[in-house]
């Protein structure tokens, strides 16, 4: 849900104080638990460690991110792939094809080196 234009964007003061008067190259990762804070133009170039409930995810702020929230770039849920027996068979076939192509490439390079 967007914030009222009358109120303006919410940028937490603690986050702004951490970057105030500093250069992005000088500071390392700035750890924060404030996922609800909006990204302001002053934050561009800094790397934030945004907490996702388990660990801090490094987020390098770019110009495209201005106006979004810090939490949008640190997902809280980990996707565990779908599948089962059928998915395992597909992955096994893909792995076999990859091994076969690697062996063919190796044989081609050996054949080319023996011709010289």
DAFENUR-V390167 format. One record per pair of residues at least 24 apart in sequence whose C-alpha atoms are under 10 Angstrom apart, sorted by the first residue. I is the first residue (numbers start at 1). J is the second residue. Records with the same first field share a line. If there is no record, write none. Layout:
# DAFENUR-V390167
I=J, J
This chain:
# DAFENUR-V390167
9=37, 38, 39, 40, 67, 68
10=36, 37, 38, 39, 40, 67, 69
11=36, 37, 38, 39, 40, 67, 69
12=36, 37, 38, 39
13=37
15=39, 43, 48
16=40, 42, 43
19=43, 46
22=46
29=56, 57, 58, 59, 60
30=56, 58, 59
31=56, 57, 58
32=56, 57, 70
33=70, 71
34=69, 70, 71
35=69, 70, 71, 72, 73, 74
36=68, 69, 70, 71, 72
37=67, 68, 69, 70, 71
38=65, 66, 67, 68, 69, 70, 71, 72
39=63, 64, 65, 66, 67, 68, 69, 70, 71
40=65, 66, 67, 68, 69
41=65, 66, 67
42=66
49=74
50=74, 75
51=75, 76
52=76, 77
53=77
